[in-house]
Amino acid sequence: MTKTRKAVRRSMSHRRIITRSISRRSIRRRRISLFRARKKRISVVKCHSNPVISVIIPVMNERRTLQRVIREAGKVHPQSEIIVIANGCTDGSARLARRLGVHVYEYPEPLGHDVPRAVGARMAKGEVLLFIDGDMIVPAEDLRLFVRHILSGGDIALNSYSGPVHSRQTHPVVSAKHTLNMLLERPDLKGASLTAVPHALSRRAAEMLGADLLSNPPLALAQAVLKGIEVTPVHEVNAGRLNRSRRRAGQDDLLIPLLVGDHMEAIGLILENRGLRGGFSDLERIREKAR
Amino acid sequence: MPGKKSAALWLEKARTAGREAGAAWREGSGAGAESGAESGAGAVPGPAAGLKHFREALFGWFAGFHQAKRPSFAEALSQGLVFRDGYAGSSGLQPEQLGAPVPLAGTASVVISVSDEEETIGRLLDELQRLPLQEIIVVLNGCTDHSFAEVRKRSGILMVNDPQRLGHDVGRSIGAALAGGDAVLFLDGDMAVPAEELAAFLYEQESGADVVLNNITGFLPVYGRQDEVSRCKLFLNQALGRPDLHSNSLTAVPHVLSRRTLSHIGTSVLAVPPKAQAAAVLAGLHVTAPCTVDVIRRNRLRQSNSGSHNKVAQLIIGDHAEALGEAIRRRGPRLHWTSLPRAELAKVRNGR
């Protein structure tokens, strides 16, 4: 109990820090919106018993944004279910989700980076699996574009956000994504990746890949292309700007090796499937003559 | 970095040393002051002997003078120029006869791949005559023009001629296998580069580098507007843990490999340059890109980088796939890119 209270107090002080840095008018606006949010907390998002769409939301301490994320998810399609995979939550976000009426699967310990996606995929009943994050509020109208692509016969609808590419030497993860796509002979995907949400998969694609693979998104993308599953970047949602946790200082240091390593594994998979050169030509190189 | 004062002092010392060396040669050769006046008088050593003496004198003086710390190539070149002035003044030889005044050991080989480059190969070879080198190896392949004749016009060049086109970069490997120097400078016959610019690469090798790449970073646009090949090159370096190398690559010439590099990675791998680069970095060799030759301004116009550009781009992308595969074979599926276990990482990032 004291633990929760402490967490609340901490988040309150966090809020104070944020408000201090913005103008008076926006403080007033913010107070009003907070008030509205509190009132709306009662409104329950209904989950359909025979859903077409499954919205999968991994959550780990995302109380601050979760309600608005769920509200947008609920507006995507009339026949949908929302699956919250609450793992390692200590801030009451699981309780909040439950009160909102969505399916909540709670795990006391963190499942691991991107692992909740795989868990959620296994629970999903819909024909379309829409993946979003508990800390990134994406308007329903944007989310609908991903769903619509799958409903009209597509298999994987990617967020076409390519990451920051305005310097000569870009971030290693952005570079890894572009290179992976190039080696998959899909340069048209640029830096689009399954690591970024929102994205949507057809049930068929999820079954062909296997739910487990979704916890390593670059590997899953490589496998999808190698298996001939249709992949299309459908719409850009700036994940860099919206993703709160990315701004947390210092923690990129831990995420970079994970993601670059995942991409290396994905490149390894291409080479396993398509040979030493990933299927690229040697032109007229006469290797026997090399000394 | 030396101060302005000491730099000026060095230049003065270089001039004096050059003057002394030039005077010594004149005396030693028995040419005397009158040799200039009485041209063609008996057994006077020719300019070739003078050139050899000058190079040895410059290198000897430079090595003795900068025992503690080697200066940058730009400083070395300016000292060399002054040394040459002094030498020319007292020896009676013309500065142009003394070649590029670069303090090099003269133990390097040059390997030039040529296929149909009659327009440029002659000029390139003439530039190379101005450098102290152990040997020049020209690998002609699939030539249907007068490249062969252009090379034959000049003496002291080892030539390999294969009527068949060997394909990209195979010529480098053949040339490297023949080379006996302490270092090998790799060039293409389609680009004549001033000797001084090429000397910079050799100088860096003699200063301790194992692989000296051409630094093209300054010519590249931002990542969003780069071609696929530049992006592959960047990722290979990043993946190998050398983001500081940017998009600099063994795919591009000029570059220099030390003897140590060749004995570590072998010569056959040079037929796939990015693979050789991965091997060199993973072997812990000293790979660096301190010099720049502007290959873009020199506008290397050939089919491969204009019309059928796409084919060559695909080849180079394939080379990078191969290089990454090589790295995976040596270092495991994630190379050194390991983090906390996924659950631990989540705890650190999102726990409170």
Chai-1 contact restraints between the chains, C-beta under 6 A:
chainA,res_idxA,chainB,res_idxB,connection_type,confidence,min_distance_angstrom,max_distance_angstrom,comment,restraint_id
A,M60,B,N350,contact,1.0,0.0,6.0,A-B,restraint_1
A,N61,B,N350,contact,1.0,0.0,6.0,A-B,restraint_2
A,N61,B,R352,contact,1.0,0.0,6.0,A-B,restraint_3
A,T90,B,R352,contact,1.0,0.0,6.0,A-B,restraint_4
A,P110,B,A343,contact,1.0,0.0,6.0,A-B,restraint_5
A,P110,B,A346,contact,1.0,0.0,6.0,A-B,restraint_6
A,P110,B,K347,contact,1.0,0.0,6.0,A-B,restraint_7
A,G112,B,R342,contact,1.0,0.0,6.0,A-B,restraint_8
A,G112,B,A343,contact,1.0,0.0,6.0,A-B,restraint_9
A,G112,B,A346,contact,1.0,0.0,6.0,A-B,restraint_10
A,H113,B,R342,contact,1.0,0.0,6.0,A-B,restraint_11
A,H113,B,L345,contact,1.0,0.0,6.0,A-B,restraint_12
A,H113,B,A346,contact,1.0,0.0,6.0,A-B,restraint_13
A,V115,B,R342,contact,1.0,0.0,6.0,A-B,restraint_14
A,V165,B,Y223,contact,1.0,0.0,6.0,A-B,restraint_15
A,V165,B,G224,contact,1.0,0.0,6.0,A-B,restraint_16
A,H166,B,V222,contact,1.0,0.0,6.0,A-B,restraint_17
A,S167,B,V222,contact,1.0,0.0,6.0,A-B,restraint_18
A,R168,B,L220,contact,1.0,0.0,6.0,A-B,restraint_19
A,R168,B,V222,contact,1.0,0.0,6.0,A-B,restraint_20
A,Q169,B,H246,contact,1.0,0.0,6.0,A-B,restraint_21
A,T170,B,Y223,contact,1.0,0.0,6.0,A-B,restraint_22
A,P172,B,Q238,contact,1.0,0.0,6.0,A-B,restraint_23
A,S175,B,L234,contact,1.0,0.0,6.0,A-B,restraint_24
A,S175,B,F235,contact,1.0,0.0,6.0,A-B,restraint_25
A,S175,B,Q238,contact,1.0,0.0,6.0,A-B,restraint_26
A,H178,B,R231,contact,1.0,0.0,6.0,A-B,restraint_27
A,T179,B,F235,contact,1.0,0.0,6.0,A-B,restraint_28
A,M182,B,E228,contact,1.0,0.0,6.0,A-B,restraint_29
A,L183,B,A321,contact,1.0,0.0,6.0,A-B,restraint_30
A,P187,B,E228,contact,1.0,0.0,6.0,A-B,restraint_31
A,Q251,B,R349,contact,1.0,0.0,6.0,A-B,restraint_32
A,L254,B,S339,contact,1.0,0.0,6.0,A-B,restraint_33
A,L254,B,L345,contact,1.0,0.0,6.0,A-B,restraint_34
A,P257,B,W337,contact,1.0,0.0,6.0,A-B,restraint_35
A,P257,B,T338,contact,1.0,0.0,6.0,A-B,restraint_36
A,P257,B,S339,contact,1.0,0.0,6.0,A-B,restraint_37
A,L258,B,S339,contact,1.0,0.0,6.0,A-B,restraint_38
A,V260,B,W337,contact,1.0,0.0,6.0,A-B,restraint_39
A,G261,B,R334,contact,1.0,0.0,6.0,A-B,restraint_40
A,G261,B,W337,contact,1.0,0.0,6.0,A-B,restraint_41
A,M264,B,R334,contact,1.0,0.0,6.0,A-B,restraint_42
A,M264,B,L335,contact,1.0,0.0,6.0,A-B,restraint_43
A,M264,B,W337,contact,1.0,0.0,6.0,A-B,restraint_44
A,E265,B,P333,contact,1.0,0.0,6.0,A-B,restraint_45
A,I267,B,L324,contact,1.0,0.0,6.0,A-B,restraint_46
A,G268,B,I328,contact,1.0,0.0,6.0,A-B,restraint_47
A,G268,B,P333,contact,1.0,0.0,6.0,A-B,restraint_48
A,L271,B,G325,contact,1.0,0.0,6.0,A-B,restraint_49
A,L276,B,E322,contact,1.0,0.0,6.0,A-B,restraint_50
A,L276,B,G325,contact,1.0,0.0,6.0,A-B,restraint_51
A,R277,B,G318,contact,1.0,0.0,6.0,A-B,restraint_52
A,R277,B,A321,contact,1.0,0.0,6.0,A-B,restraint_53
A,R277,B,E322,contact,1.0,0.0,6.0,A-B,restraint_54
A,G278,B,A321,contact,1.0,0.0,6.0,A-B,restraint_55
A,F280,B,Q314,contact,1.0,0.0,6.0,A-B,restraint_56
A,F280,B,I317,contact,1.0,0.0,6.0,A-B,restraint_57
A,F280,B,G318,contact,1.0,0.0,6.0,A-B,restraint_58
A,S281,B,Q314,contact,1.0,0.0,6.0,A-B,restraint_59
A,L283,B,G167,contact,1.0,0.0,6.0,A-B,restraint_60
A,L283,B,L315,contact,1.0,0.0,6.0,A-B,restraint_61
A,E284,B,R165,contact,1.0,0.0,6.0,A-B,restraint_62
A,E284,B,G167,contact,1.0,0.0,6.0,A-B,restraint_63
A,R285,B,G167,contact,1.0,0.0,6.0,A-B,restraint_64
A,R285,B,H168,contact,1.0,0.0,6.0,A-B,restraint_65
A,R285,B,V170,contact,1.0,0.0,6.0,A-B,restraint_66
A,I286,B,L166,contact,1.0,0.0,6.0,A-B,restraint_67
A,I286,B,G167,contact,1.0,0.0,6.0,A-B,restraint_68
A,I286,B,V170,contact,1.0,0.0,6.0,A-B,restraint_69
A,K289,B,L166,contact,1.0,0.0,6.0,A-B,restraint_70
A,K289,B,V170,contact,1.0,0.0,6.0,A-B,restraint_71
A,A290,B,V170,contact,1.0,0.0,6.0,A-B,restraint_72
A,A290,B,S173,contact,1.0,0.0,6.0,A-B,restraint_73
A,A290,B,S268,contact,1.0,0.0,6.0,A-B,restraint_74
A,A290,B,A271,contact,1.0,0.0,6.0,A-B,restraint_75
A,R291,B,S173,contact,1.0,0.0,6.0,A-B,restraint_76
A,R291,B,I174,contact,1.0,0.0,6.0,A-B,restraint_77
A,R291,B,A177,contact,1.0,0.0,6.0,A-B,restraint_78
A,R291,B,T267,contact,1.0,0.0,6.0,A-B,restraint_79
A,R291,B,S268,contact,1.0,0.0,6.0,A-B,restraint_80
